[in-house]
Amino acid sequence: MCARCGTQGEDPQPTWTCSLENGVRQYFCDTCSRENLRAIEGRLDSAWW
């Protein structure tokens, strides 16, 4: 499941983004990853997006 928008997936898809924040893996769908690409590349925690 996408940690940002809640999109359901059977398993994290190969194109989903995985982020390790405070020791917890979070997965983000393609749409959320694309919309927040600059924040991801800047290594901002998802709470800042």
PDB file with one MODEL, atoms N, CA, C and O in Angstrom:
MODEL        1
ATOM      1  N   MET A   1       0.845  -1.174   0.000  1.00  0.00           N
ATOM      2  CA  MET A   1       0.000   0.000   0.000  1.00  0.00           C
ATOM      3  C   MET A   1       0.894   1.242   0.000  1.00  0.00           C
ATOM      4  O   MET A   1       1.905   1.284   0.702  1.00  0.00           O
ATOM      5  N   CYS A   2       0.526   2.231  -0.773  1.00  0.00           N
ATOM      6  CA  CYS A   2       1.275   3.489  -0.829  1.00  0.00           C
ATOM      7  C   CYS A   2       1.120   4.227   0.501  1.00  0.00           C
ATOM      8  O   CYS A   2       0.004   4.416   0.986  1.00  0.00           O
ATOM      9  N   ALA A   3       2.233   4.638   1.079  1.00  0.00           N
ATOM     10  CA  ALA A   3       2.218   5.333   2.366  1.00  0.00           C
ATOM     11  C   ALA A   3       1.648   6.738   2.251  1.00  0.00           C
ATOM     12  O   ALA A   3       1.281   7.336   3.263  1.00  0.00           O
ATOM     13  N   ARG A   4       1.567   7.272   1.050  1.00  0.00           N
ATOM     14  CA  ARG A   4       1.080   8.643   0.869  1.00  0.00           C
ATOM     15  C   ARG A   4      -0.410   8.702   0.527  1.00  0.00           C
ATOM     16  O   ARG A   4      -1.170   9.406   1.191  1.00  0.00           O
ATOM     17  N   CYS A   5      -0.828   7.967  -0.504  1.00  0.00           N
ATOM     18  CA  CYS A   5      -2.214   8.080  -0.980  1.00  0.00           C
ATOM     19  C   CYS A   5      -3.065   6.860  -0.668  1.00  0.00           C
ATOM     20  O   CYS A   5      -4.287   6.909  -0.810  1.00  0.00           O
ATOM     21  N   GLY A   6      -2.437   5.758  -0.242  1.00  0.00           N
ATOM     22  CA  GLY A   6      -3.195   4.572   0.122  1.00  0.00           C
ATOM     23  C   GLY A   6      -3.528   3.643  -1.028  1.00  0.00           C
ATOM     24  O   GLY A   6      -4.297   2.698  -0.851  1.00  0.00           O
ATOM     25  N   THR A   7      -2.962   3.889  -2.214  1.00  0.00           N
ATOM     26  CA  THR A   7      -3.194   3.000  -3.343  1.00  0.00           C
ATOM     27  C   THR A   7      -2.795   1.581  -2.959  1.00  0.00           C
ATOM     28  O   THR A   7      -1.713   1.354  -2.417  1.00  0.00           O
ATOM     29  N   GLN A   8      -3.678   0.632  -3.244  1.00  0.00           N
ATOM     30  CA  GLN A   8      -3.428  -0.767  -2.903  1.00  0.00           C
ATOM     31  C   GLN A   8      -2.646  -1.465  -4.000  1.00  0.00           C
ATOM     32  O   GLN A   8      -2.862  -1.213  -5.186  1.00  0.00           O
ATOM     33  N   GLY A   9      -1.760  -2.320  -3.611  1.00  0.00           N
ATOM     34  CA  GLY A   9      -1.028  -3.167  -4.533  1.00  0.00           C
ATOM     35  C   GLY A   9      -0.815  -4.507  -3.860  1.00  0.00           C
ATOM     36  O   GLY A   9      -0.738  -4.582  -2.633  1.00  0.00           O
ATOM     37  N   GLU A  10      -0.720  -5.573  -4.653  1.00  0.00           N
ATOM     38  CA  GLU A  10      -0.509  -6.891  -4.063  1.00  0.00           C
ATOM     39  C   GLU A  10       0.824  -6.936  -3.330  1.00  0.00           C
ATOM     40  O   GLU A  10       0.897  -7.379  -2.184  1.00  0.00           O
ATOM     41  N   ASP A  11       1.853  -6.485  -3.982  1.00  0.00           N
ATOM     42  CA  ASP A  11       3.194  -6.357  -3.418  1.00  0.00           C
ATOM     43  C   ASP A  11       3.737  -5.043  -3.940  1.00  0.00           C
ATOM     44  O   ASP A  11       3.247  -4.540  -4.951  1.00  0.00           O
ATOM     45  N   PRO A  12       4.742  -4.469  -3.280  1.00  0.00           N
ATOM     46  CA  PRO A  12       5.341  -3.263  -3.855  1.00  0.00           C
ATOM     47  C   PRO A  12       5.825  -3.568  -5.273  1.00  0.00           C
ATOM     48  O   PRO A  12       6.592  -4.505  -5.490  1.00  0.00           O
ATOM     49  N   GLN A  13       5.377  -2.784  -6.206  1.00  0.00           N
ATOM     50  CA  GLN A  13       5.745  -2.967  -7.599  1.00  0.00           C
ATOM     51  C   GLN A  13       7.201  -2.575  -7.798  1.00  0.00           C
ATOM     52  O   GLN A  13       7.722  -1.770  -7.026  1.00  0.00           O
ATOM     53  N   PRO A  14       7.873  -3.114  -8.806  1.00  0.00           N
ATOM     54  CA  PRO A  14       9.288  -2.801  -9.027  1.00  0.00           C
ATOM     55  C   PRO A  14       9.541  -1.320  -9.294  1.00  0.00           C
ATOM     56  O   PRO A  14      10.654  -0.833  -9.093  1.00  0.00           O
ATOM     57  N   THR A  15       8.525  -0.611  -9.739  1.00  0.00           N
ATOM     58  CA  THR A  15       8.710   0.811 -10.036  1.00  0.00           C
ATOM     59  C   THR A  15       8.324   1.713  -8.860  1.00  0.00           C
ATOM     60  O   THR A  15       8.493   2.929  -8.942  1.00  0.00           O
ATOM     61  N   TRP A  16       7.815   1.144  -7.780  1.00  0.00           N
ATOM     62  CA  TRP A  16       7.480   1.946  -6.616  1.00  0.00           C
ATOM     63  C   TRP A  16       8.758   2.385  -5.912  1.00  0.00           C
ATOM     64  O   TRP A  16       9.792   1.726  -6.015  1.00  0.00           O
ATOM     65  N   THR A  17       8.677   3.496  -5.202  1.00  0.00           N
ATOM     66  CA  THR A  17       9.820   4.017  -4.471  1.00  0.00           C
ATOM     67  C   THR A  17       9.766   3.510  -3.031  1.00  0.00           C
ATOM     68  O   THR A  17       8.714   3.537  -2.392  1.00  0.00           O
ATOM     69  N   CYS A  18      10.896   3.055  -2.538  1.00  0.00           N
ATOM     70  CA  CYS A  18      10.998   2.600  -1.150  1.00  0.00           C
ATOM     71  C   CYS A  18      11.824   3.624  -0.386  1.00  0.00           C
ATOM     72  O   CYS A  18      12.889   4.041  -0.842  1.00  0.00           O
ATOM     73  N   SER A  19      11.329   4.023   0.772  1.00  0.00           N
ATOM     74  CA  SER A  19      12.030   4.986   1.607  1.00  0.00           C
ATOM     75  C   SER A  19      12.177   4.403   3.009  1.00  0.00           C
ATOM     76  O   SER A  19      11.221   3.858   3.561  1.00  0.00           O
ATOM     77  N   LEU A  20      13.351   4.514   3.575  1.00  0.00           N
ATOM     78  CA  LEU A  20      13.597   4.063   4.938  1.00  0.00           C
ATOM     79  C   LEU A  20      13.616   5.300   5.830  1.00  0.00           C
ATOM     80  O   LEU A  20      14.554   6.097   5.786  1.00  0.00           O
ATOM     81  N   GLU A  21      12.564   5.450   6.642  1.00  0.00           N
ATOM     82  CA  GLU A  21      12.428   6.621   7.514  1.00  0.00           C
ATOM     83  C   GLU A  21      12.260   6.150   8.953  1.00  0.00           C
ATOM     84  O   GLU A  21      11.315   5.428   9.272  1.00  0.00           O
ATOM     85  N   ASN A  22      13.168   6.558   9.805  1.00  0.00           N
ATOM     86  CA  ASN A  22      13.160   6.171  11.222  1.00  0.00           C
ATOM     87  C   ASN A  22      13.107   4.662  11.387  1.00  0.00           C
ATOM     88  O   ASN A  22      12.425   4.156  12.279  1.00  0.00           O
ATOM     89  N   GLY A  23      13.825   3.939  10.531  1.00  0.00           N
ATOM     90  CA  GLY A  23      13.894   2.495  10.626  1.00  0.00           C
ATOM     91  C   GLY A  23      12.700   1.752  10.047  1.00  0.00           C
ATOM     92  O   GLY A  23      12.621   0.530  10.172  1.00  0.00           O
ATOM     93  N   VAL A  24      11.769   2.459   9.417  1.00  0.00           N
ATOM     94  CA  VAL A  24      10.569   1.846   8.852  1.00  0.00           C
ATOM     95  C   VAL A  24      10.577   2.019   7.339  1.00  0.00           C
ATOM     96  O   VAL A  24      10.768   3.127   6.839  1.00  0.00           O
ATOM     97  N   ARG A  25      10.369   0.920   6.608  1.00  0.00           N
ATOM     98  CA  ARG A  25      10.281   1.010   5.144  1.00  0.00           C
ATOM     99  C   ARG A  25       8.898   1.497   4.745  1.00  0.00           C
ATOM    100  O   ARG A  25       7.882   0.978   5.209  1.00  0.00           O
ATOM    101  N   GLN A  26       8.876   2.495   3.883  1.00  0.00           N
ATOM    102  CA  GLN A  26       7.629   3.009   3.345  1.00  0.00           C
ATOM    103  C   GLN A  26       7.711   2.942   1.833  1.00  0.00           C
ATOM    104  O   GLN A  26       8.746   3.245   1.240  1.00  0.00           O
ATOM    105  N   TYR A  27       6.605   2.538   1.213  1.00  0.00           N
ATOM    106  CA  TYR A  27       6.554   2.433  -0.241  1.00  0.00           C
ATOM    107  C   TYR A  27       5.617   3.492  -0.786  1.00  0.00           C
ATOM    108  O   TYR A  27       4.562   3.763  -0.212  1.00  0.00           O
ATOM    109  N   PHE A  28       6.021   4.096  -1.918  1.00  0.00           N
ATOM    110  CA  PHE A  28       5.226   5.134  -2.565  1.00  0.00           C
ATOM    111  C   PHE A  28       4.957   4.734  -4.007  1.00  0.00           C
ATOM    112  O   PHE A  28       5.865   4.296  -4.712  1.00  0.00           O
ATOM    113  N   CYS A  29       3.706   4.884  -4.448  1.00  0.00           N
ATOM    114  CA  CYS A  29       3.315   4.501  -5.802  1.00  0.00           C
ATOM    115  C   CYS A  29       3.979   5.423  -6.832  1.00  0.00           C
ATOM    116  O   CYS A  29       4.574   6.444  -6.486  1.00  0.00           O
ATOM    117  N   ASP A  30       3.860   5.035  -8.100  1.00  0.00           N
ATOM    118  CA  ASP A  30       4.467   5.812  -9.188  1.00  0.00           C
ATOM    119  C   ASP A  30       3.983   7.258  -9.189  1.00  0.00           C
ATOM    120  O   ASP A  30       4.781   8.180  -9.357  1.00  0.00           O
ATOM    121  N   THR A  31       2.681   7.459  -9.002  1.00  0.00           N
ATOM    122  CA  THR A  31       2.107   8.807  -9.056  1.00  0.00           C
ATOM    123  C   THR A  31       2.675   9.688  -7.948  1.00  0.00           C
ATOM    124  O   THR A  31       3.119  10.806  -8.211  1.00  0.00           O
ATOM    125  N   CYS A  32       2.662   9.197  -6.724  1.00  0.00           N
ATOM    126  CA  CYS A  32       3.181   9.983  -5.597  1.00  0.00           C
ATOM    127  C   CYS A  32       4.680  10.228  -5.752  1.00  0.00           C
ATOM    128  O   CYS A  32       5.175  11.304  -5.417  1.00  0.00           O
ATOM    129  N   SER A  33       5.396   9.234  -6.258  1.00  0.00           N
ATOM    130  CA  SER A  33       6.833   9.393  -6.467  1.00  0.00           C
ATOM    131  C   SER A  33       7.118  10.491  -7.481  1.00  0.00           C
ATOM    132  O   SER A  33       8.007  11.317  -7.273  1.00  0.00           O
ATOM    133  N   ARG A  34       6.367  10.502  -8.575  1.00  0.00           N
ATOM    134  CA  ARG A  34       6.582  11.520  -9.607  1.00  0.00           C
ATOM    135  C   ARG A  34       6.219  12.921  -9.109  1.00  0.00           C
ATOM    136  O   ARG A  34       6.919  13.890  -9.401  1.00  0.00           O
ATOM    137  N   GLU A  35       5.126  13.018  -8.358  1.00  0.00           N
ATOM    138  CA  GLU A  35       4.683  14.325  -7.865  1.00  0.00           C
ATOM    139  C   GLU A  35       5.660  14.920  -6.848  1.00  0.00           C
ATOM    140  O   GLU A  35       5.706  16.137  -6.673  1.00  0.00           O
ATOM    141  N   ASN A  36       6.430  14.079  -6.188  1.00  0.00           N
ATOM    142  CA  ASN A  36       7.323  14.541  -5.121  1.00  0.00           C
ATOM    143  C   ASN A  36       8.783  14.221  -5.400  1.00  0.00           C
ATOM    144  O   ASN A  36       9.579  14.067  -4.473  1.00  0.00           O
ATOM    145  N   LEU A  37       9.132  14.123  -6.667  1.00  0.00           N
ATOM    146  CA  LEU A  37      10.476  13.728  -7.069  1.00  0.00           C
ATOM    147  C   LEU A  37      11.563  14.629  -6.483  1.00  0.00           C
ATOM    148  O   LEU A  37      12.584  14.128  -6.011  1.00  0.00           O
ATOM    149  N   ARG A  38      11.367  15.925  -6.503  1.00  0.00           N
ATOM    150  CA  ARG A  38      12.397  16.838  -5.982  1.00  0.00           C
ATOM    151  C   ARG A  38      12.611  16.646  -4.487  1.00  0.00           C
ATOM    152  O   ARG A  38      13.748  16.694  -4.016  1.00  0.00           O
ATOM    153  N   ALA A  39      11.538  16.431  -3.738  1.00  0.00           N
ATOM    154  CA  ALA A  39      11.661  16.208  -2.301  1.00  0.00           C
ATOM    155  C   ALA A  39      12.368  14.885  -2.024  1.00  0.00           C
ATOM    156  O   ALA A  39      13.169  14.786  -1.095  1.00  0.00           O
ATOM    157  N   ILE A  40      12.067  13.865  -2.837  1.00  0.00           N
ATOM    158  CA  ILE A  40      12.711  12.566  -2.668  1.00  0.00           C
ATOM    159  C   ILE A  40      14.197  12.681  -2.965  1.00  0.00           C
ATOM    160  O   ILE A  40      15.022  12.182  -2.198  1.00  0.00           O
ATOM    161  N   GLU A  41      14.547  13.328  -4.062  1.00  0.00           N
ATOM    162  CA  GLU A  41      15.959  13.494  -4.410  1.00  0.00           C
ATOM    163  C   GLU A  41      16.696  14.344  -3.380  1.00  0.00           C
ATOM    164  O   GLU A  41      17.893  14.153  -3.163  1.00  0.00           O
ATOM    165  N   GLY A  42      15.994  15.277  -2.746  1.00  0.00           N
ATOM    166  CA  GLY A  42      16.584  16.098  -1.696  1.00  0.00           C
ATOM    167  C   GLY A  42      16.633  15.388  -0.351  1.00  0.00           C
ATOM    168  O   GLY A  42      17.072  15.956   0.648  1.00  0.00           O
ATOM    169  N   ARG A  43      16.175  14.134  -0.337  1.00  0.00           N
ATOM    170  CA  ARG A  43      16.173  13.284   0.854  1.00  0.00           C
ATOM    171  C   ARG A  43      15.371  13.856   2.012  1.00  0.00           C
ATOM    172  O   ARG A  43      15.729  13.681   3.176  1.00  0.00           O
ATOM    173  N   LEU A  44      14.287  14.540   1.681  1.00  0.00           N
ATOM    174  CA  LEU A  44      13.397  15.028   2.722  1.00  0.00           C
ATOM    175  C   LEU A  44      12.482  13.890   3.166  1.00  0.00           C
ATOM    176  O   LEU A  44      12.031  13.098   2.339  1.00  0.00           O
ATOM    177  N   ASP A  45      12.206  13.805   4.463  1.00  0.00           N
ATOM    178  CA  ASP A  45      11.245  12.813   4.948  1.00  0.00           C
ATOM    179  C   ASP A  45       9.879  13.093   4.334  1.00  0.00           C
ATOM    180  O   ASP A  45       9.560  14.237   4.010  1.00  0.00           O
ATOM    181  N   SER A  46       9.081  12.054   4.176  1.00  0.00           N
ATOM    182  CA  SER A  46       7.783  12.207   3.541  1.00  0.00           C
ATOM    183  C   SER A  46       6.860  13.153   4.313  1.00  0.00           C
ATOM    184  O   SER A  46       5.910  13.682   3.735  1.00  0.00           O
ATOM    185  N   ALA A  47       7.117  13.376   5.590  1.00  0.00           N
ATOM    186  CA  ALA A  47       6.315  14.319   6.362  1.00  0.00           C
ATOM    187  C   ALA A  47       6.434  15.745   5.814  1.00  0.00           C
ATOM    188  O   ALA A  47       5.537  16.562   6.023  1.00  0.00           O
ATOM    189  N   TRP A  48       7.527  16.050   5.119  1.00  0.00           N
ATOM    190  CA  TRP A  48       7.751  17.398   4.561  1.00  0.00           C
ATOM    191  C   TRP A  48       7.070  17.605   3.216  1.00  0.00           C
ATOM    192  O   TRP A  48       6.923  18.744   2.772  1.00  0.00           O
ATOM    193  N   TRP A  49       6.642  16.497   2.542  1.00  0.00           N
ATOM    194  CA  TRP A  49       6.027  16.679   1.245  1.00  0.00           C
ATOM    195  C   TRP A  49       4.642  17.153   1.440  1.00  0.00           C
ATOM    196  O   TRP A  49       3.924  17.377   0.466  1.00  0.00           O
TER     197      TRP A  49
ENDMDL
END
